[in-house]
């Protein structure tokens, strides 16, 4: 059965999280992971009045009140950057690692020694 592109992307995010769980499972137990198509306007840097910088691939939000900590990965910017499925998987993994590192206050290399900064 054919899976939608968005479902395959969700699977890449889940695979990236699963790769981190053996080492960081306790710290990630209360973190919610999500996928959104594009970043909200408040995070974009194109056009007049916006801050300068690249389009983000994801974001990490710390827990606030009843809201748990979360990592959000933006599908379309990553798909636009990837030249093939393998590259997309690597970009997704690196994005998840970067956002988890932000939540944990660590470097991406400390979260995953296989992290590949591009």
PDB file as gemmi writes it, atoms N, CA and C in Angstrom:
CRYST1    1.000    1.000    1.000  90.00  90.00  90.00 P 1                      
ATOM      1  N   UNK A   1       0.844  -1.169   0.000  1.00  0.00           N  
ATOM      2  CA  UNK A   1       0.000   0.000   0.000  1.00  0.00           C  
ATOM      3  C   UNK A   1       0.898   1.245   0.000  1.00  0.00           C  
ATOM      4  N   UNK A   2       0.528   2.204  -0.788  1.00  0.00           N  
ATOM      5  CA  UNK A   2       1.292   3.434  -0.896  1.00  0.00           C  
ATOM      6  C   UNK A   2       1.032   4.348   0.297  1.00  0.00           C  
ATOM      7  N   UNK A   3       2.097   4.915   0.817  1.00  0.00           N  
ATOM      8  CA  UNK A   3       1.961   5.840   1.947  1.00  0.00           C  
ATOM      9  C   UNK A   3       2.154   7.261   1.431  1.00  0.00           C  
ATOM     10  N   UNK A   4       1.430   8.175   2.001  1.00  0.00           N  
ATOM     11  CA  UNK A   4       1.544   9.580   1.628  1.00  0.00           C  
ATOM     12  C   UNK A   4       2.927  10.108   2.010  1.00  0.00           C  
ATOM     13  N   UNK A   5       3.374  11.095   1.281  1.00  0.00           N  
ATOM     14  CA  UNK A   5       4.681  11.695   1.546  1.00  0.00           C  
ATOM     15  C   UNK A   5       4.774  12.210   2.974  1.00  0.00           C  
ATOM     16  N   UNK A   6       3.694  12.799   3.466  1.00  0.00           N  
ATOM     17  CA  UNK A   6       3.718  13.311   4.842  1.00  0.00           C  
ATOM     18  C   UNK A   6       3.849  12.176   5.855  1.00  0.00           C  
ATOM     19  N   UNK A   7       3.246  11.021   5.575  1.00  0.00           N  
ATOM     20  CA  UNK A   7       3.372   9.877   6.486  1.00  0.00           C  
ATOM     21  C   UNK A   7       4.800   9.333   6.477  1.00  0.00           C  
ATOM     22  N   UNK A   8       5.413   9.302   5.315  1.00  0.00           N  
ATOM     23  CA  UNK A   8       6.809   8.843   5.232  1.00  0.00           C  
ATOM     24  C   UNK A   8       7.724   9.801   5.990  1.00  0.00           C  
ATOM     25  N   UNK A   9       7.427  11.101   5.915  1.00  0.00           N  
ATOM     26  CA  UNK A   9       8.213  12.086   6.652  1.00  0.00           C  
ATOM     27  C   UNK A   9       8.039  11.874   8.153  1.00  0.00           C  
ATOM     28  N   UNK A  10       6.798  11.663   8.592  1.00  0.00           N  
ATOM     29  CA  UNK A  10       6.543  11.380  10.011  1.00  0.00           C  
ATOM     30  C   UNK A  10       7.379  10.191  10.475  1.00  0.00           C  
ATOM     31  N   UNK A  11       7.459   9.169   9.636  1.00  0.00           N  
ATOM     32  CA  UNK A  11       8.257   7.985   9.973  1.00  0.00           C  
ATOM     33  C   UNK A  11       9.736   8.332  10.135  1.00  0.00           C  
ATOM     34  N   UNK A  12      10.249   9.238   9.302  1.00  0.00           N  
ATOM     35  CA  UNK A  12      11.646   9.654   9.440  1.00  0.00           C  
ATOM     36  C   UNK A  12      11.884  10.337  10.784  1.00  0.00           C  
ATOM     37  N   UNK A  13      10.921  11.156  11.202  1.00  0.00           N  
ATOM     38  CA  UNK A  13      11.051  11.824  12.503  1.00  0.00           C  
ATOM     39  C   UNK A  13      11.026  10.789  13.624  1.00  0.00           C  
ATOM     40  N   UNK A  14      10.089   9.858  13.552  1.00  0.00           N  
ATOM     41  CA  UNK A  14      10.004   8.815  14.578  1.00  0.00           C  
ATOM     42  C   UNK A  14      11.273   7.971  14.617  1.00  0.00           C  
ATOM     43  N   UNK A  15      11.831   7.666  13.454  1.00  0.00           N  
ATOM     44  CA  UNK A  15      13.087   6.904  13.397  1.00  0.00           C  
ATOM     45  C   UNK A  15      14.216   7.675  14.078  1.00  0.00           C  
ATOM     46  N   UNK A  16      14.274   8.991  13.831  1.00  0.00           N  
ATOM     47  CA  UNK A  16      15.316   9.811  14.449  1.00  0.00           C  
ATOM     48  C   UNK A  16      15.176   9.815  15.966  1.00  0.00           C  
ATOM     49  N   UNK A  17      13.944   9.939  16.443  1.00  0.00           N  
ATOM     50  CA  UNK A  17      13.702   9.918  17.901  1.00  0.00           C  
ATOM     51  C   UNK A  17      14.071   8.553  18.469  1.00  0.00           C  
ATOM     52  N   UNK A  18      13.678   7.492  17.790  1.00  0.00           N  
ATOM     53  CA  UNK A  18      13.986   6.140  18.266  1.00  0.00           C  
ATOM     54  C   UNK A  18      15.490   5.897  18.365  1.00  0.00           C  
ATOM     55  N   UNK A  19      16.266   6.508  17.479  1.00  0.00           N  
ATOM     56  CA  UNK A  19      17.722   6.354  17.529  1.00  0.00           C  
ATOM     57  C   UNK A  19      18.315   7.025  18.769  1.00  0.00           C  
ATOM     58  N   UNK A  20      17.619   8.036  19.299  1.00  0.00           N  
ATOM     59  CA  UNK A  20      18.112   8.735  20.486  1.00  0.00           C  
ATOM     60  C   UNK A  20      17.641   8.108  21.796  1.00  0.00           C  
ATOM     61  N   UNK A  21      16.563   7.342  21.754  1.00  0.00           N  
ATOM     62  CA  UNK A  21      15.960   6.811  22.982  1.00  0.00           C  
ATOM     63  C   UNK A  21      16.880   5.919  23.815  1.00  0.00           C  
ATOM     64  N   UNK A  22      17.736   5.063  23.238  1.00  0.00           N  
ATOM     65  CA  UNK A  22      18.583   4.235  24.099  1.00  0.00           C  
ATOM     66  C   UNK A  22      19.432   5.057  25.075  1.00  0.00           C  
ATOM     67  N   UNK A  23      19.926   6.197  24.636  1.00  0.00           N  
ATOM     68  CA  UNK A  23      20.778   7.025  25.490  1.00  0.00           C  
ATOM     69  C   UNK A  23      19.987   8.094  26.249  1.00  0.00           C  
ATOM     70  N   UNK A  24      18.915   8.616  25.658  1.00  0.00           N  
ATOM     71  CA  UNK A  24      18.217   9.770  26.209  1.00  0.00           C  
ATOM     72  C   UNK A  24      16.751   9.496  26.526  1.00  0.00           C  
ATOM     73  N   UNK A  25      16.367   8.236  26.616  1.00  0.00           N  
ATOM     74  CA  UNK A  25      14.964   7.873  26.831  1.00  0.00           C  
ATOM     75  C   UNK A  25      14.325   8.539  28.037  1.00  0.00           C  
ATOM     76  N   UNK A  26      15.024   8.583  29.161  1.00  0.00           N  
ATOM     77  CA  UNK A  26      14.454   9.193  30.376  1.00  0.00           C  
ATOM     78  C   UNK A  26      14.208  10.684  30.159  1.00  0.00           C  
ATOM     79  N   UNK A  27      15.168  11.376  29.543  1.00  0.00           N  
ATOM     80  CA  UNK A  27      15.032  12.811  29.310  1.00  0.00           C  
ATOM     81  C   UNK A  27      13.969  13.126  28.250  1.00  0.00           C  
ATOM     82  N   UNK A  28      13.738  12.188  27.332  1.00  0.00           N  
ATOM     83  CA  UNK A  28      12.780  12.428  26.248  1.00  0.00           C  
ATOM     84  C   UNK A  28      11.380  11.907  26.562  1.00  0.00           C  
ATOM     85  N   UNK A  29      11.225  11.226  27.686  1.00  0.00           N  
ATOM     86  CA  UNK A  29       9.943  10.594  28.011  1.00  0.00           C  
ATOM     87  C   UNK A  29       8.780  11.585  28.039  1.00  0.00           C  
ATOM     88  N   UNK A  30       9.022  12.790  28.484  1.00  0.00           N  
ATOM     89  CA  UNK A  30       7.944  13.776  28.590  1.00  0.00           C  
ATOM     90  C   UNK A  30       7.943  14.781  27.435  1.00  0.00           C  
ATOM     91  N   UNK A  31       8.786  14.562  26.432  1.00  0.00           N  
ATOM     92  CA  UNK A  31       8.860  15.485  25.291  1.00  0.00           C  
ATOM     93  C   UNK A  31       7.903  15.015  24.202  1.00  0.00           C  
ATOM     94  N   UNK A  32       7.120  15.939  23.682  1.00  0.00           N  
ATOM     95  CA  UNK A  32       6.238  15.636  22.548  1.00  0.00           C  
ATOM     96  C   UNK A  32       6.963  16.004  21.264  1.00  0.00           C  
ATOM     97  N   UNK A  33       6.864  15.133  20.266  1.00  0.00           N  
ATOM     98  CA  UNK A  33       7.466  15.380  18.958  1.00  0.00           C  
ATOM     99  C   UNK A  33       6.342  15.563  17.954  1.00  0.00           C  
ATOM    100  N   UNK A  34       6.496  16.565  17.081  1.00  0.00           N  
ATOM    101  CA  UNK A  34       5.450  16.867  16.108  1.00  0.00           C  
ATOM    102  C   UNK A  34       6.075  17.307  14.793  1.00  0.00           C  
ATOM    103  N   UNK A  35       5.265  17.240  13.752  1.00  0.00           N  
ATOM    104  CA  UNK A  35       5.659  17.708  12.428  1.00  0.00           C  
ATOM    105  C   UNK A  35       4.645  18.761  11.995  1.00  0.00           C  
ATOM    106  N   UNK A  36       5.158  19.866  11.481  1.00  0.00           N  
ATOM    107  CA  UNK A  36       4.328  20.887  10.858  1.00  0.00           C  
ATOM    108  C   UNK A  36       4.866  21.096   9.450  1.00  0.00           C  
ATOM    109  N   UNK A  37       3.992  21.493   8.537  1.00  0.00           N  
ATOM    110  CA  UNK A  37       4.437  21.689   7.150  1.00  0.00           C  
ATOM    111  C   UNK A  37       5.477  22.794   7.026  1.00  0.00           C  
ATOM    112  N   UNK A  38       5.190  23.950   7.625  1.00  0.00           N  
ATOM    113  CA  UNK A  38       6.081  25.098   7.511  1.00  0.00           C  
ATOM    114  C   UNK A  38       6.164  25.810   8.854  1.00  0.00           C  
ATOM    115  N   UNK A  39       7.227  26.589   9.059  1.00  0.00           N  
ATOM    116  CA  UNK A  39       7.319  27.352  10.304  1.00  0.00           C  
ATOM    117  C   UNK A  39       6.257  28.453  10.336  1.00  0.00           C  
ATOM    118  N   UNK A  40       5.837  28.867  11.517  1.00  0.00           N  
ATOM    119  CA  UNK A  40       4.906  29.994  11.601  1.00  0.00           C  
ATOM    120  C   UNK A  40       5.595  31.277  11.120  1.00  0.00           C  
ATOM    121  N   UNK A  41       4.801  32.236  10.707  1.00  0.00           N  
ATOM    122  CA  UNK A  41       5.348  33.496  10.206  1.00  0.00           C  
ATOM    123  C   UNK A  41       6.313  34.143  11.184  1.00  0.00           C  
ATOM    124  N   UNK A  42       6.059  33.995  12.473  1.00  0.00           N  
ATOM    125  CA  UNK A  42       6.926  34.617  13.479  1.00  0.00           C  
ATOM    126  C   UNK A  42       8.351  34.072  13.441  1.00  0.00           C  
ATOM    127  N   UNK A  43       8.574  32.907  12.820  1.00  0.00           N  
ATOM    128  CA  UNK A  43       9.906  32.319  12.752  1.00  0.00           C  
ATOM    129  C   UNK A  43      10.588  32.528  11.410  1.00  0.00           C  
ATOM    130  N   UNK A  44       9.881  33.130  10.454  1.00  0.00           N  
ATOM    131  CA  UNK A  44      10.463  33.316   9.126  1.00  0.00           C  
ATOM    132  C   UNK A  44      11.280  34.596   9.074  1.00  0.00           C  
ATOM    133  N   UNK A  45      12.252  34.607   8.174  1.00  0.00           N  
ATOM    134  CA  UNK A  45      13.157  35.743   8.102  1.00  0.00           C  
ATOM    135  C   UNK A  45      13.146  36.416   6.737  1.00  0.00           C  
ATOM    136  N   UNK A  46      12.185  36.100   5.883  1.00  0.00           N  
ATOM    137  CA  UNK A  46      12.107  36.702   4.560  1.00  0.00           C  
ATOM    138  C   UNK A  46      11.217  37.925   4.576  1.00  0.00           C  
ATOM    139  N   UNK A  47      11.565  38.902   3.776  1.00  0.00           N  
ATOM    140  CA  UNK A  47      10.688  40.043   3.574  1.00  0.00           C  
ATOM    141  C   UNK A  47      10.934  41.168   4.553  1.00  0.00           C  
ATOM    142  N   UNK A  48      10.292  42.313   4.278  1.00  0.00           N  
ATOM    143  CA  UNK A  48      10.489  43.477   5.139  1.00  0.00           C  
ATOM    144  C   UNK A  48       9.942  43.239   6.539  1.00  0.00           C  
ATOM    145  N   UNK A  49      10.683  43.714   7.506  1.00  0.00           N  
ATOM    146  CA  UNK A  49      10.234  43.608   8.887  1.00  0.00           C  
ATOM    147  C   UNK A  49      10.561  42.291   9.562  1.00  0.00           C  
ATOM    148  N   UNK A  50      11.110  41.339   8.830  1.00  0.00           N  
ATOM    149  CA  UNK A  50      11.464  40.048   9.418  1.00  0.00           C  
ATOM    150  C   UNK A  50      12.934  40.059   9.799  1.00  0.00           C  
ATOM    151  N   UNK A  51      13.291  39.239  10.770  1.00  0.00           N  
ATOM    152  CA  UNK A  51      14.689  39.155  11.181  1.00  0.00           C  
ATOM    153  C   UNK A  51      15.489  38.381  10.128  1.00  0.00           C  
ATOM    154  N   UNK A  52      16.758  38.700  10.024  1.00  0.00           N  
ATOM    155  CA  UNK A  52      17.610  38.041   9.041  1.00  0.00           C  
ATOM    156  C   UNK A  52      17.976  36.649   9.527  1.00  0.00           C  
ATOM    157  N   UNK A  53      18.086  35.728   8.598  1.00  0.00           N  
ATOM    158  CA  UNK A  53      18.506  34.376   8.949  1.00  0.00           C  
ATOM    159  C   UNK A  53      17.841  33.350   8.059  1.00  0.00           C  
ATOM    160  N   UNK A  54      18.315  32.116   8.135  1.00  0.00           N  
ATOM    161  CA  UNK A  54      17.768  31.048   7.298  1.00  0.00           C  
ATOM    162  C   UNK A  54      16.389  30.590   7.784  1.00  0.00           C  
ATOM    163  N   UNK A  55      15.670  29.931   6.902  1.00  0.00           N  
ATOM    164  CA  UNK A  55      14.381  29.343   7.279  1.00  0.00           C  
ATOM    165  C   UNK A  55      14.665  28.180   8.228  1.00  0.00           C  
ATOM    166  N   UNK A  56      14.018  28.152   9.388  1.00  0.00           N  
ATOM    167  CA  UNK A  56      14.309  27.088  10.361  1.00  0.00           C  
ATOM    168  C   UNK A  56      13.769  25.734   9.897  1.00  0.00           C  
ATOM    169  N   UNK A  57      14.460  24.685  10.313  1.00  0.00           N  
ATOM    170  CA  UNK A  57      14.031  23.316  10.044  1.00  0.00           C  
ATOM    171  C   UNK A  57      13.230  22.742  11.206  1.00  0.00           C  
ATOM    172  N   UNK A  58      13.308  23.367  12.363  1.00  0.00           N  
ATOM    173  CA  UNK A  58      12.592  22.870  13.529  1.00  0.00           C  
ATOM    174  C   UNK A  58      12.682  23.864  14.671  1.00  0.00           C  
ATOM    175  N   UNK A  59      12.010  23.506  15.765  1.00  0.00           N  
ATOM    176  CA  UNK A  59      12.095  24.330  16.968  1.00  0.00           C  
ATOM    177  C   UNK A  59      11.919  23.437  18.186  1.00  0.00           C  
ATOM    178  N   UNK A  60      12.453  23.909  19.302  1.00  0.00           N  
ATOM    179  CA  UNK A  60      12.313  23.221  20.583  1.00  0.00           C  
ATOM    180  C   UNK A  60      11.686  24.200  21.559  1.00  0.00           C  
ATOM    181  N   UNK A  61      10.658  23.761  22.242  1.00  0.00           N  
ATOM    182  CA  UNK A  61       9.986  24.580  23.251  1.00  0.00           C  
ATOM    183  C   UNK A  61      10.087  23.875  24.597  1.00  0.00           C  
ATOM    184  N   UNK A  62      10.547  24.587  25.604  1.00  0.00           N  
ATOM    185  CA  UNK A  62      10.624  24.010  26.942  1.00  0.00           C  
ATOM    186  C   UNK A  62       9.222  23.894  27.532  1.00  0.00           C  
ATOM    187  N   UNK A  63       9.089  23.063  28.541  1.00  0.00           N  
ATOM    188  CA  UNK A  63       7.791  22.887  29.213  1.00  0.00           C  
ATOM    189  C   UNK A  63       7.390  24.205  29.866  1.00  0.00           C  
ATOM    190  N   UNK A  64       6.088  24.495  29.779  1.00  0.00           N  
ATOM    191  CA  UNK A  64       5.549  25.714  30.392  1.00  0.00           C  
ATOM    192  C   UNK A  64       4.198  25.376  31.003  1.00  0.00           C  
ATOM    193  N   UNK A  65       4.119  25.455  32.322  1.00  0.00           N  
ATOM    194  CA  UNK A  65       2.855  25.142  32.988  1.00  0.00           C  
ATOM    195  C   UNK A  65       2.426  23.720  32.698  1.00  0.00           C  
ATOM    196  N   UNK A  66       1.238  23.565  32.137  1.00  0.00           N  
ATOM    197  CA  UNK A  66       0.701  22.243  31.786  1.00  0.00           C  
ATOM    198  C   UNK A  66       1.219  21.735  30.437  1.00  0.00           C  
ATOM    199  N   UNK A  67       1.842  22.629  29.661  1.00  0.00           N  
ATOM    200  CA  UNK A  67       2.340  22.247  28.340  1.00  0.00           C  
ATOM    201  C   UNK A  67       3.692  21.554  28.469  1.00  0.00           C  
ATOM    202  N   UNK A  68       3.816  20.340  27.919  1.00  0.00           N  
ATOM    203  CA  UNK A  68       5.102  19.630  27.993  1.00  0.00           C  
ATOM    204  C   UNK A  68       6.120  20.249  27.036  1.00  0.00           C  
ATOM    205  N   UNK A  69       7.371  19.909  27.230  1.00  0.00           N  
ATOM    206  CA  UNK A  69       8.407  20.296  26.273  1.00  0.00           C  
ATOM    207  C   UNK A  69       8.070  19.657  24.933  1.00  0.00           C  
ATOM    208  N   UNK A  70       8.464  20.323  23.854  1.00  0.00           N  
ATOM    209  CA  UNK A  70       8.148  19.773  22.535  1.00  0.00           C  
ATOM    210  C   UNK A  70       9.252  20.074  21.539  1.00  0.00           C  
ATOM    211  N   UNK A  71       9.327  19.217  20.542  1.00  0.00           N  
ATOM    212  CA  UNK A  71      10.197  19.408  19.391  1.00  0.00           C  
ATOM    213  C   UNK A  71       9.290  19.348  18.174  1.00  0.00           C  
ATOM    214  N   UNK A  72       9.392  20.370  17.335  1.00  0.00           N  
ATOM    215  CA  UNK A  72       8.612  20.433  16.106  1.00  0.00           C  
ATOM    216  C   UNK A  72       9.586  20.449  14.937  1.00  0.00           C  
ATOM    217  N   UNK A  73       9.325  19.601  13.940  1.00  0.00           N  
ATOM    218  CA  UNK A  73      10.143  19.525  12.738  1.00  0.00           C  
ATOM    219  C   UNK A  73       9.293  20.023  11.576  1.00  0.00           C  
ATOM    220  N   UNK A  74       9.871  20.914  10.752  1.00  0.00           N  
ATOM    221  CA  UNK A  74       9.146  21.498   9.625  1.00  0.00           C  
ATOM    222  C   UNK A  74       9.431  20.706   8.353  1.00  0.00           C  
ATOM    223  N   UNK A  75       8.387  20.108   7.807  1.00  0.00           N  
ATOM    224  CA  UNK A  75       8.525  19.179   6.684  1.00  0.00           C  
ATOM    225  C   UNK A  75       8.978  19.844   5.380  1.00  0.00           C  
ATOM    226  N   UNK A  76       8.291  20.874   4.951  1.00  0.00           N  
ATOM    227  CA  UNK A  76       8.573  21.423   3.617  1.00  0.00           C  
ATOM    228  C   UNK A  76       9.965  22.028   3.468  1.00  0.00           C  
ATOM    229  N   UNK A  77      10.463  22.783   4.431  1.00  0.00           N  
ATOM    230  CA  UNK A  77      11.841  23.284   4.256  1.00  0.00           C  
ATOM    231  C   UNK A  77      12.866  22.153   4.141  1.00  0.00           C  
ATOM    232  N   UNK A  78      12.673  21.078   4.893  1.00  0.00           N  
ATOM    233  CA  UNK A  78      13.603  19.950   4.806  1.00  0.00           C  
ATOM    234  C   UNK A  78      13.464  19.220   3.481  1.00  0.00           C  
ATOM    235  N   UNK A  79      12.232  19.003   3.030  1.00  0.00           N  
ATOM    236  CA  UNK A  79      12.039  18.342   1.731  1.00  0.00           C  
ATOM    237  C   UNK A  79      12.635  19.169   0.597  1.00  0.00           C  
ATOM    238  N   UNK A  80      12.511  20.491   0.692  1.00  0.00           N  
ATOM    239  CA  UNK A  80      13.054  21.357  -0.351  1.00  0.00           C  
ATOM    240  C   UNK A  80      14.587  21.304  -0.377  1.00  0.00           C  
ATOM    241  N   UNK A  81      15.196  21.071   0.743  1.00  0.00           N  
ATOM    242  CA  UNK A  81      16.658  21.046   0.851  1.00  0.00           C  
ATOM    243  C   UNK A  81      17.261  19.707   0.426  1.00  0.00           C  
ATOM    244  N   UNK A  82      16.499  18.625   0.574  1.00  0.00           N  
ATOM    245  CA  UNK A  82      17.031  17.280   0.317  1.00  0.00           C  
ATOM    246  C   UNK A  82      16.996  16.939  -1.165  1.00  0.00           C  
ATOM    247  N   UNK A  83      18.055  16.292  -1.622  1.00  0.00           N  
ATOM    248  CA  UNK A  83      18.101  15.885  -3.026  1.00  0.00           C  
ATOM    249  C   UNK A  83      17.555  14.476  -3.250  1.00  0.00           C  
ATOM    250  N   UNK A  84      17.475  13.684  -2.162  1.00  0.00           N  
ATOM    251  CA  UNK A  84      16.921  12.329  -2.257  1.00  0.00           C  
ATOM    252  C   UNK A  84      16.470  11.879  -0.867  1.00  0.00           C  
ATOM    253  N   UNK A  85      15.897  10.683  -0.787  1.00  0.00           N  
ATOM    254  CA  UNK A  85      15.349  10.187   0.477  1.00  0.00           C  
ATOM    255  C   UNK A  85      16.429   9.993   1.548  1.00  0.00           C  
ATOM    256  N   UNK A  86      17.596   9.527   1.154  1.00  0.00           N  
ATOM    257  CA  UNK A  86      18.680   9.341   2.125  1.00  0.00           C  
ATOM    258  C   UNK A  86      19.116  10.674   2.727  1.00  0.00           C  
ATOM    259  N   UNK A  87      19.249  11.673   1.874  1.00  0.00           N  
ATOM    260  CA  UNK A  87      19.626  12.998   2.361  1.00  0.00           C  
ATOM    261  C   UNK A  87      18.532  13.555   3.270  1.00  0.00           C  
ATOM    262  N   UNK A  88      17.279  13.338   2.899  1.00  0.00           N  
ATOM    263  CA  UNK A  88      16.170  13.803   3.729  1.00  0.00           C  
ATOM    264  C   UNK A  88      16.222  13.137   5.102  1.00  0.00           C  
ATOM    265  N   UNK A  89      16.457  11.847   5.133  1.00  0.00           N  
ATOM    266  CA  UNK A  89      16.559  11.143   6.413  1.00  0.00           C  
ATOM    267  C   UNK A  89      17.670  11.700   7.273  1.00  0.00           C  
ATOM    268  N   UNK A  90      18.817  12.002   6.667  1.00  0.00           N  
ATOM    269  CA  UNK A  90      19.946  12.564   7.416  1.00  0.00           C  
ATOM    270  C   UNK A  90      19.616  13.966   7.921  1.00  0.00           C  
ATOM    271  N   UNK A  91      18.964  14.776   7.096  1.00  0.00           N  
ATOM    272  CA  UNK A  91      18.581  16.130   7.511  1.00  0.00           C  
ATOM    273  C   UNK A  91      17.566  16.095   8.652  1.00  0.00           C  
ATOM    274  N   UNK A  92      16.602  15.192   8.553  1.00  0.00           N  
ATOM    275  CA  UNK A  92      15.605  15.061   9.617  1.00  0.00           C  
ATOM    276  C   UNK A  92      16.296  14.644  10.916  1.00  0.00           C  
ATOM    277  N   UNK A  93      17.158  13.646  10.823  1.00  0.00           N  
ATOM    278  CA  UNK A  93      17.860  13.183  12.016  1.00  0.00           C  
ATOM    279  C   UNK A  93      18.662  14.319  12.654  1.00  0.00           C  
ATOM    280  N   UNK A  94      19.425  15.039  11.841  1.00  0.00           N  
ATOM    281  CA  UNK A  94      20.232  16.131  12.373  1.00  0.00           C  
ATOM    282  C   UNK A  94      19.360  17.220  12.989  1.00  0.00           C  
ATOM    283  N   UNK A  95      18.209  17.495  12.383  1.00  0.00           N  
ATOM    284  CA  UNK A  95      17.298  18.497  12.933  1.00  0.00           C  
ATOM    285  C   UNK A  95      16.761  18.051  14.288  1.00  0.00           C  
ATOM    286  N   UNK A  96      16.354  16.798  14.396  1.00  0.00           N  
ATOM    287  CA  UNK A  96      15.865  16.278  15.683  1.00  0.00           C  
ATOM    288  C   UNK A  96      16.983  16.356  16.725  1.00  0.00           C  
ATOM    289  N   UNK A  97      18.185  15.967  16.355  1.00  0.00           N  
ATOM    290  CA  UNK A  97      19.317  16.021  17.282  1.00  0.00           C  
ATOM    291  C   UNK A  97      19.551  17.458  17.744  1.00  0.00           C  
ATOM    292  N   UNK A  98      19.545  18.415  16.820  1.00  0.00           N  
ATOM    293  CA  UNK A  98      19.764  19.819  17.175  1.00  0.00           C  
ATOM    294  C   UNK A  98      18.702  20.323  18.153  1.00  0.00           C  
ATOM    295  N   UNK A  99      17.442  19.968  17.914  1.00  0.00           N  
ATOM    296  CA  UNK A  99      16.367  20.453  18.780  1.00  0.00           C  
ATOM    297  C   UNK A  99      16.409  19.777  20.148  1.00  0.00           C  
ATOM    298  N   UNK A 100      16.718  18.497  20.190  1.00  0.00           N  
ATOM    299  CA  UNK A 100      16.867  17.804  21.470  1.00  0.00           C  
ATOM    300  C   UNK A 100      18.048  18.405  22.234  1.00  0.00           C  
ATOM    301  N   UNK A 101      19.135  18.699  21.538  1.00  0.00           N  
ATOM    302  CA  UNK A 101      20.291  19.316  22.179  1.00  0.00           C  
ATOM    303  C   UNK A 101      19.907  20.660  22.801  1.00  0.00           C  
ATOM    304  N   UNK A 102      19.099  21.430  22.102  1.00  0.00           N  
ATOM    305  CA  UNK A 102      18.633  22.703  22.635  1.00  0.00           C  
ATOM    306  C   UNK A 102      17.849  22.485  23.928  1.00  0.00           C  
ATOM    307  N   UNK A 103      16.942  21.516  23.923  1.00  0.00           N  
ATOM    308  CA  UNK A 103      16.149  21.231  25.128  1.00  0.00           C  
ATOM    309  C   UNK A 103      17.023  20.785  26.298  1.00  0.00           C  
ATOM    310  N   UNK A 104      18.026  19.983  26.010  1.00  0.00           N  
ATOM    311  CA  UNK A 104      18.872  19.427  27.066  1.00  0.00           C  
ATOM    312  C   UNK A 104      20.028  20.347  27.458  1.00  0.00           C  
ATOM    313  N   UNK A 105      20.213  21.428  26.710  1.00  0.00           N  
ATOM    314  CA  UNK A 105      21.315  22.342  27.005  1.00  0.00           C  
ATOM    315  C   UNK A 105      22.668  21.746  26.690  1.00  0.00           C  
ATOM    316  N   UNK A 106      22.724  20.917  25.659  1.00  0.00           N  
ATOM    317  CA  UNK A 106      23.958  20.247  25.258  1.00  0.00           C  
ATOM    318  C   UNK A 106      24.289  20.579  23.808  1.00  0.00           C  
ATOM    319  N   UNK A 107      25.467  20.192  23.386  1.00  0.00           N  
ATOM    320  CA  UNK A 107      25.811  20.332  21.970  1.00  0.00           C  
ATOM    321  C   UNK A 107      25.193  19.164  21.209  1.00  0.00           C  
ATOM    322  N   UNK A 108      24.919  19.353  19.918  1.00  0.00           N  
ATOM    323  CA  UNK A 108      24.399  18.227  19.120  1.00  0.00           C  
ATOM    324  C   UNK A 108      25.333  17.017  19.134  1.00  0.00           C  
ATOM    325  N   UNK A 109      26.653  17.275  19.160  1.00  0.00           N  
ATOM    326  CA  UNK A 109      27.623  16.169  19.177  1.00  0.00           C  
ATOM    327  C   UNK A 109      27.549  15.364  20.470  1.00  0.00           C  
ATOM    328  N   UNK A 110      27.171  16.025  21.570  1.00  0.00           N  
ATOM    329  CA  UNK A 110      27.012  15.313  22.841  1.00  0.00           C  
ATOM    330  C   UNK A 110      25.752  14.456  22.834  1.00  0.00           C  
ATOM    331  N   UNK A 111      24.726  14.918  22.148  1.00  0.00           N  
ATOM    332  CA  UNK A 111      23.468  14.158  22.059  1.00  0.00           C  
ATOM    333  C   UNK A 111      23.652  12.953  21.141  1.00  0.00           C  
ATOM    334  N   UNK A 112      24.342  13.160  20.028  1.00  0.00           N  
ATOM    335  CA  UNK A 112      24.579  12.078  19.074  1.00  0.00           C  
ATOM    336  C   UNK A 112      25.957  12.259  18.455  1.00  0.00           C  
ATOM    337  N   UNK A 113      26.925  11.420  18.832  1.00  0.00           N  
ATOM    338  CA  UNK A 113      28.261  11.559  18.260  1.00  0.00           C  
ATOM    339  C   UNK A 113      28.280  11.436  16.743  1.00  0.00           C  
ATOM    340  N   UNK A 114      27.242  10.867  16.142  1.00  0.00           N  
ATOM    341  CA  UNK A 114      27.158  10.753  14.677  1.00  0.00           C  
ATOM    342  C   UNK A 114      26.560  11.982  14.018  1.00  0.00           C  
ATOM    343  N   UNK A 115      26.276  13.012  14.806  1.00  0.00           N  
ATOM    344  CA  UNK A 115      25.692  14.239  14.270  1.00  0.00           C  
ATOM    345  C   UNK A 115      26.614  14.806  13.194  1.00  0.00           C  
ATOM    346  N   UNK A 116      26.008  15.236  12.094  1.00  0.00           N  
ATOM    347  CA  UNK A 116      26.780  15.751  10.959  1.00  0.00           C  
ATOM    348  C   UNK A 116      26.336  17.175  10.661  1.00  0.00           C  
ATOM    349  N   UNK A 117      27.080  18.153  11.207  1.00  0.00           N  
ATOM    350  CA  UNK A 117      26.743  19.550  10.936  1.00  0.00           C  
ATOM    351  C   UNK A 117      27.086  19.867   9.488  1.00  0.00           C  
ATOM    352  N   UNK A 118      26.103  20.359   8.758  1.00  0.00           N  
ATOM    353  CA  UNK A 118      26.312  20.677   7.331  1.00  0.00           C  
ATOM    354  C   UNK A 118      26.597  22.134   7.155  1.00  0.00           C  
TER     355      UNK A 118                                                      
END                                                                             
